[in-house]
Amino acid sequence: MQPSTRPIGPQYAEPPVVYDYSHAPCNLETTITFTAPPPTYDSRITQPLFRNFLHSGLRLFYKTQSNTWIQPFLVDMSQESQSIPIVGAALQSLISNGGENMPITTMECLDIALKTFRIENVSCGSLLSPGAICAGVFLCAIYLLQAQPYTPYLRMMADVYQLTNPTVTLVPSPEKNPALQHALEYMAVVDLPCLVLGRLCPSLGLWRRFRQAQDGWEGGRTMGVETFTGVHRGLLDIYGDMMHEEISVSVARLWGWSSDEASDFIQRHFWDAWRFAGIVDARRRARCQRGTGNSAAKDETADVPEDEFILNKLIAANQTVYAHSQQPQNEGLLVINGLLFPLVTASLEVSYLKRNPESKRTLDDLLDEAWETGLDYFDMDHATRCKGVELAVM
């Protein structure tokens, strides 16, 4: 995607193809075609599960208000994509069973959803389909809940729609299509580089590309809160740029970032938690690249406080968000779902936590309580590529 005043989106010169999602290495090049009609599934089973997903399971995947535009949006998208209610049913079945063993109902729904999803992508031809993109993101969520690799599937979706090709334009243009904007934004968020541990495929930079494309729109980039993470889009812009700039630049941008769009006390502290977590994570990755446990050189981020100060602020922000989200008047807020990345980031600072046992106890308490509130669907164990495991921390 490239910034342009023209509509953005892929235009195919040849008949469209779709990749086989049965086995998904990062460099898959084989294609498949279908002539059979989409498979069917008993709606008496899928529809109740899908309705339950909209009112229950879906709440695990976004971090704003429990009652929001997302539910009616997905109902509308289910009219466009047959695979959405089926994969929603599969997700709800998996969530209801604790995210561990996949029940037969889930496996049947997932199998039919995959087949339907493939056929929908073929039938869309050169047009981007918000419904099909949303279905693809939810298919990725199936693997996410099981701590199984999903980045190869994300990469293949980007390949199908040529989202990483800077010379193509998107059809239809997302600029005047809010549904397509939402779908592409969801896809871009789950591709953000630091939000998946042990990823098999590197980030495609979809968030950065999508935001650069918006620079050519009337009115420029869309700002405000991104629903999936609950984080301000301007803050996510810094996360999206981290692959493409010096660590010191990202750290300085995170430290200096602020917004007057926070609607309440909790939201301000939640954004601070993500801001401080980004600084800590960036510095930790820099230490890993250097192969040393030493802190970054003083002159790299001279205007930003040292790690211990930032960690104290991070843990305090985590604690504040959690405490206030438990108050009865904040029952409808889902911001607590978004604390996983800040909590995991703080938990990896082992030397600091050894020197500050009280901070470690605070984190342990928060993680224990997070487990009890439903965040246990995301496995907190360290993921490694040799195990073929990916963990999402968003």
C-alpha positions as CSV (number, residue, x, y, z in Angstrom):
1,M,0.0,0.0,0.0
2,Q,1.4,3.4,-0.9
3,P,0.2,6.9,0.0
4,S,-1.9,8.2,-2.8
5,T,-4.9,10.3,-3.6
6,R,-6.1,7.5,-5.8
7,P,-8.3,4.6,-4.4
8,I,-6.1,2.0,-2.7
9,G,-6.4,-1.8,-3.1
10,P,-5.2,-4.7,-5.3
11,Q,-6.1,-4.9,-9.0
12,Y,-5.5,-8.3,-10.6
13,A,-4.3,-8.6,-14.1
14,E,-4.9,-12.3,-14.1
15,P,-7.7,-14.5,-12.7
16,P,-7.5,-14.4,-8.8
17,V,-6.1,-17.2,-6.9
18,V,-6.2,-18.3,-3.2
19,Y,-3.6,-20.0,-1.1
20,D,-4.2,-23.4,0.5
21,Y,-4.6,-22.9,4.2
22,S,-4.2,-26.6,5.1
23,H,-0.5,-26.3,5.6
24,A,0.9,-22.8,6.0
25,P,4.7,-22.3,5.7
26,C,5.7,-18.6,5.2
27,N,6.8,-19.1,1.6
28,L,3.9,-21.1,0.3
29,E,3.4,-20.6,-3.4
30,T,0.9,-23.3,-4.4
31,T,-2.7,-22.3,-5.4
32,I,-6.0,-24.1,-5.5
33,T,-9.3,-23.6,-7.3
34,F,-12.8,-24.7,-6.3
35,T,-15.7,-25.7,-8.5
36,A,-18.0,-27.1,-5.8
37,P,-20.6,-24.9,-4.0
38,P,-19.8,-23.8,-0.5
39,P,-20.3,-26.5,2.2
40,T,-23.3,-26.1,4.5
41,Y,-23.7,-26.6,8.2
42,D,-26.7,-27.0,10.4
43,S,-27.7,-23.4,11.3
44,R,-29.6,-24.8,14.3
45,I,-26.2,-25.5,15.8
46,T,-24.2,-22.6,14.5
47,Q,-26.7,-19.7,15.0
48,P,-27.1,-20.1,18.8
49,L,-23.3,-20.4,19.1
50,F,-22.8,-17.4,16.9
51,R,-25.3,-15.3,18.9
52,N,-23.5,-16.4,22.1
53,F,-20.2,-15.4,20.6
54,L,-21.5,-11.9,19.8
55,H,-22.7,-11.4,23.4
56,S,-20.0,-13.3,25.3
57,G,-16.9,-14.7,23.5
58,L,-16.3,-11.7,21.4
59,R,-15.6,-9.6,24.5
60,L,-12.2,-11.4,24.8
61,F,-11.1,-9.8,21.6
62,Y,-11.6,-6.1,22.1
63,K,-10.9,-3.6,24.9
64,T,-13.4,-0.8,24.9
65,Q,-17.1,-0.9,26.0
66,S,-19.0,-4.2,26.3
67,N,-21.9,-2.8,24.3
68,T,-20.5,-1.2,21.1
69,W,-20.9,-1.1,17.4
70,I,-18.8,-4.2,16.9
71,Q,-21.7,-6.7,17.4
72,P,-24.1,-5.1,14.8
73,F,-21.1,-4.6,12.5
74,L,-20.3,-8.4,12.6
75,V,-24.0,-9.2,12.1
76,D,-23.9,-7.1,8.9
77,M,-20.6,-8.8,7.8
78,S,-22.2,-12.2,8.4
79,Q,-24.7,-11.3,5.6
80,E,-21.7,-10.8,3.3
81,S,-19.5,-13.7,4.5
82,Q,-21.1,-17.1,5.2
83,S,-17.9,-18.1,7.0
84,I,-18.3,-15.5,9.8
85,P,-21.2,-17.1,11.7
86,I,-19.5,-20.5,11.3
87,V,-16.1,-19.5,12.5
88,G,-17.8,-17.4,15.3
89,A,-19.6,-20.6,16.4
90,A,-16.3,-22.5,16.3
91,L,-14.6,-19.7,18.5
92,Q,-17.5,-19.8,21.0
93,S,-17.4,-23.6,21.2
94,L,-13.6,-23.4,21.8
95,I,-13.9,-20.6,24.4
96,S,-16.7,-22.4,26.3
97,N,-14.5,-25.5,26.6
98,G,-11.7,-23.5,28.2
99,G,-9.5,-23.0,25.1
100,E,-7.8,-26.4,25.5
101,N,-9.1,-29.6,23.8
102,M,-11.0,-28.8,20.6
103,P,-14.4,-30.4,20.8
104,I,-16.0,-32.2,17.8
105,T,-18.4,-29.3,17.2
106,T,-15.5,-26.9,17.0
107,M,-13.6,-29.1,14.6
108,E,-16.6,-29.5,12.3
109,C,-17.3,-25.7,12.3
110,L,-13.7,-24.9,11.7
111,D,-13.4,-27.3,8.8
112,I,-16.5,-25.9,7.0
113,A,-15.4,-22.3,7.8
114,L,-12.1,-22.9,6.2
115,K,-13.6,-24.4,3.1
116,T,-16.2,-21.6,2.9
117,F,-13.5,-18.9,3.5
118,R,-11.4,-20.3,0.6
119,I,-14.3,-20.3,-1.8
120,E,-15.3,-16.7,-0.8
121,N,-11.9,-15.5,-1.5
122,V,-12.0,-17.0,-5.0
123,S,-15.5,-15.6,-5.7
124,C,-14.4,-12.1,-4.6
125,G,-12.0,-11.9,-7.5
126,S,-10.1,-8.6,-7.5
127,L,-12.4,-7.0,-4.9
128,L,-11.5,-6.7,-1.2
129,S,-14.3,-8.1,1.0
130,P,-14.6,-6.8,4.5
131,G,-16.6,-9.8,5.5
132,A,-13.9,-12.3,4.2
133,I,-11.1,-10.3,5.9
134,C,-13.0,-10.4,9.2
135,A,-13.5,-14.1,8.8
136,G,-9.8,-14.6,8.2
137,V,-8.9,-12.6,11.3
138,F,-11.3,-14.8,13.4
139,L,-9.8,-17.9,11.9
140,C,-6.4,-16.6,13.1
141,A,-8.0,-16.2,16.5
142,I,-8.8,-19.9,16.6
143,Y,-5.1,-20.7,16.4
144,L,-4.3,-17.8,18.8
145,L,-6.5,-19.3,21.5
146,Q,-4.6,-22.6,21.3
147,A,-1.2,-20.8,21.2
148,Q,-0.7,-22.3,17.7
149,P,1.1,-20.4,14.9
150,Y,-1.2,-18.0,13.1
151,T,1.2,-15.6,11.5
152,P,1.6,-17.8,8.4
153,Y,-2.1,-17.6,7.7
154,L,-2.0,-13.8,8.2
155,R,0.8,-13.6,5.7
156,M,-1.2,-15.6,3.1
157,M,-4.2,-13.3,3.5
158,A,-1.9,-10.4,2.8
159,D,-0.5,-12.2,-0.2
160,V,-4.0,-13.0,-1.6
161,Y,-5.0,-9.3,-1.4
162,Q,-1.5,-8.1,-2.4
163,L,-1.4,-5.9,0.7
164,T,2.4,-5.8,0.8
165,N,2.8,-4.7,-2.8
166,P,3.5,-1.0,-2.8
167,T,2.5,-0.6,-6.5
168,V,-1.1,-1.8,-6.2
169,T,-4.2,0.2,-5.4
170,L,-7.0,-1.3,-3.2
171,V,-10.4,-1.9,-4.8
172,P,-12.8,-0.8,-3.4
173,S,-11.1,2.1,-1.7
174,P,-11.3,1.9,2.2
175,E,-11.4,5.7,2.3
176,K,-15.2,5.8,1.7
177,N,-15.9,2.3,3.0
178,P,-15.9,2.2,6.9
179,A,-16.5,-1.6,6.9
180,L,-13.4,-2.2,4.9
181,Q,-11.4,0.3,7.1
182,H,-12.4,-1.7,10.2
183,A,-11.5,-5.0,8.6
184,L,-8.1,-3.9,7.3
185,E,-7.4,-2.3,10.7
186,Y,-8.1,-5.5,12.5
187,M,-5.7,-7.3,10.2
188,A,-3.0,-4.7,10.7
189,V,-3.3,-4.8,14.5
190,V,-2.7,-8.5,14.7
191,D,0.4,-8.0,12.6
192,L,2.0,-5.5,14.9
193,P,5.6,-6.7,15.5
194,C,5.9,-6.8,19.3
195,L,2.5,-8.3,20.1
196,V,3.3,-11.9,19.2
197,L,6.0,-13.9,20.9
198,G,7.9,-16.6,18.9
199,R,6.3,-15.6,15.6
200,L,7.1,-17.9,12.7
201,C,6.7,-15.2,10.1
202,P,8.0,-11.7,10.6
203,S,5.7,-8.7,10.7
204,L,4.5,-7.5,7.3
205,G,4.3,-3.9,8.4
206,L,0.6,-3.8,7.6
207,W,-0.2,-1.1,10.2
208,R,2.4,1.2,8.9
209,R,1.4,0.6,5.3
210,F,-2.3,1.2,6.0
211,R,-1.6,4.4,7.9
212,Q,0.7,5.7,5.2
213,A,-2.1,5.1,2.7
214,Q,-4.4,7.2,4.9
215,D,-2.0,10.1,4.5
216,G,-3.4,10.5,1.0
217,W,-7.0,10.5,2.1
218,E,-9.1,13.6,2.6
219,G,-8.6,14.5,6.2
220,G,-5.5,12.3,6.6
221,R,-5.1,9.6,9.2
222,T,-8.0,8.4,11.3
223,M,-7.2,9.0,14.9
224,G,-9.0,8.1,18.2
225,V,-9.2,4.7,19.9
226,E,-8.6,1.5,18.0
227,T,-11.2,-0.9,19.2
228,F,-9.3,-4.2,19.1
229,T,-6.6,-3.0,21.5
230,G,-8.3,-0.1,23.2
231,V,-5.1,1.9,22.4
232,H,-5.0,5.3,20.7
233,R,-4.1,5.0,17.0
234,G,-1.4,7.6,17.3
235,L,0.3,5.4,19.9
236,L,-0.1,2.4,17.7
237,D,1.6,4.3,14.9
238,I,4.8,4.3,17.0
239,Y,4.5,0.6,17.5
240,G,4.0,0.1,13.8
241,D,7.2,2.2,13.0
242,M,9.5,0.3,15.4
243,M,10.7,-2.1,12.7
244,H,11.8,0.8,10.6
245,E,13.6,3.2,12.9
246,E,16.3,3.2,15.6
247,I,15.3,2.0,19.0
248,S,16.3,5.3,20.5
249,V,13.9,7.1,18.2
250,S,11.0,4.8,19.1
251,V,11.8,5.2,22.8
252,A,11.9,9.0,22.6
253,R,8.6,9.0,20.7
254,L,6.9,6.8,23.3
255,W,8.2,8.9,26.1
256,G,7.0,12.2,24.5
257,W,3.7,10.9,23.3
258,S,0.5,12.3,24.8
259,S,-3.1,12.7,23.8
260,D,-6.0,14.9,25.1
261,E,-8.5,12.4,23.7
262,A,-8.6,10.2,26.8
263,S,-12.2,10.1,27.9
264,D,-11.6,9.1,31.5
265,F,-9.1,8.4,34.3
266,I,-8.7,4.7,33.5
267,Q,-8.1,5.3,29.8
268,R,-5.2,7.7,30.5
269,H,-3.5,5.2,32.7
270,F,-4.2,2.4,30.3
271,W,-2.5,4.3,27.5
272,D,0.4,5.1,29.9
273,A,0.8,1.4,30.6
274,W,1.1,0.7,26.9
275,R,3.5,3.6,26.5
276,F,5.8,2.5,29.3
277,A,5.6,-1.1,28.2
278,G,6.7,-0.1,24.7
279,I,9.8,1.6,26.1
280,V,10.7,-1.3,28.3
281,D,10.1,-3.8,25.5
282,A,12.1,-1.8,23.0
283,R,15.0,-1.5,25.4
284,R,14.9,-5.2,26.2
285,R,14.9,-6.2,22.6
286,A,17.9,-3.9,22.0
287,R,19.8,-5.7,24.9
288,C,18.9,-9.0,23.3
289,Q,20.3,-7.9,20.0
290,R,23.5,-6.7,21.6
291,G,23.8,-10.0,23.5
292,T,24.2,-8.3,26.9
293,G,22.1,-7.5,29.9
294,N,23.5,-4.0,30.2
295,S,21.1,-1.1,29.8
296,A,21.2,1.0,26.6
297,A,24.0,3.5,26.3
298,K,23.2,6.8,28.1
299,D,23.4,8.9,24.9
300,E,20.9,6.7,23.1
301,T,17.9,8.0,24.9
302,A,19.4,10.8,27.0
303,D,16.1,12.5,27.6
304,V,14.2,9.4,28.7
305,P,14.5,8.1,32.3
306,E,16.3,4.9,33.0
307,D,14.7,1.5,33.1
308,E,13.9,1.3,36.8
309,F,11.9,4.6,36.8
310,I,10.0,3.5,33.7
311,L,9.3,0.1,35.2
312,N,8.0,1.7,38.4
313,K,5.6,3.8,36.3
314,L,4.6,0.7,34.3
315,I,3.7,-1.4,37.3
316,A,1.9,1.5,38.9
317,A,-0.2,2.1,35.7
318,N,-1.0,-1.6,35.5
319,Q,-2.1,-1.6,39.2
320,T,-4.2,1.5,38.8
321,V,-6.0,0.3,35.7
322,Y,-6.8,-3.1,37.3
323,A,-8.0,-1.6,40.5
324,H,-10.3,0.9,38.9
325,S,-11.7,-1.5,36.4
326,Q,-13.0,-3.7,39.3
327,Q,-15.2,-0.9,40.6
328,P,-19.0,-1.5,40.0
329,Q,-19.4,1.6,37.9
330,N,-16.8,0.4,35.5
331,E,-18.3,-3.1,35.0
332,G,-19.0,-2.5,31.3
333,L,-15.4,-1.5,30.5
334,L,-13.2,-4.2,28.9
335,V,-9.9,-2.3,29.3
336,I,-8.6,-5.0,31.6
337,N,-8.4,-7.3,28.6
338,G,-5.7,-5.1,27.2
339,L,-3.3,-5.4,30.2
340,L,-1.7,-8.6,29.0
341,F,1.0,-6.9,26.9
342,P,2.0,-4.5,29.7
343,L,2.0,-7.3,32.3
344,V,4.1,-9.7,30.2
345,T,6.5,-6.9,29.4
346,A,7.0,-6.0,33.0
347,S,7.3,-9.7,34.0
348,L,10.3,-10.2,31.6
349,E,12.4,-7.7,33.5
350,V,13.9,-10.3,35.8
351,S,16.9,-8.4,37.2
352,Y,14.7,-5.5,38.2
353,L,12.1,-7.8,39.8
354,K,14.8,-9.6,41.8
355,R,16.0,-6.3,43.2
356,N,12.4,-5.2,43.9
357,P,10.5,-8.2,45.4
358,E,7.5,-6.0,46.2
359,S,7.0,-5.2,42.5
360,K,7.2,-8.9,41.7
361,R,4.5,-9.7,44.2
362,T,2.4,-6.9,42.7
363,L,2.8,-8.4,39.2
364,D,2.1,-11.9,40.5
365,D,-1.1,-10.7,42.2
366,L,-2.2,-9.0,39.0
367,L,-1.4,-12.0,36.9
368,D,-3.3,-14.3,39.3
369,E,-6.3,-12.1,39.3
370,A,-6.1,-11.7,35.5
371,W,-6.2,-15.5,35.3
372,E,-9.4,-15.6,37.3
373,T,-11.1,-12.9,35.1
374,G,-10.7,-14.8,31.8
375,L,-7.2,-13.8,30.5
376,D,-6.2,-17.5,31.0
377,Y,-7.2,-18.1,27.3
378,F,-3.8,-16.7,26.4
379,D,-1.1,-19.0,27.6
380,M,1.4,-17.0,29.6
381,D,4.3,-19.5,29.2
382,H,7.3,-18.3,27.2
383,A,6.8,-19.3,23.6
384,T,9.7,-20.6,21.5
385,R,9.9,-21.2,17.8
386,C,11.4,-24.6,18.3
387,K,8.1,-25.7,19.9
388,G,6.1,-24.3,17.0
389,V,4.2,-22.0,19.3
390,E,3.1,-18.4,19.0
391,L,1.7,-16.4,21.8
392,A,-0.3,-13.2,21.3
393,V,0.1,-10.6,24.0
394,M,-2.6,-8.1,22.9
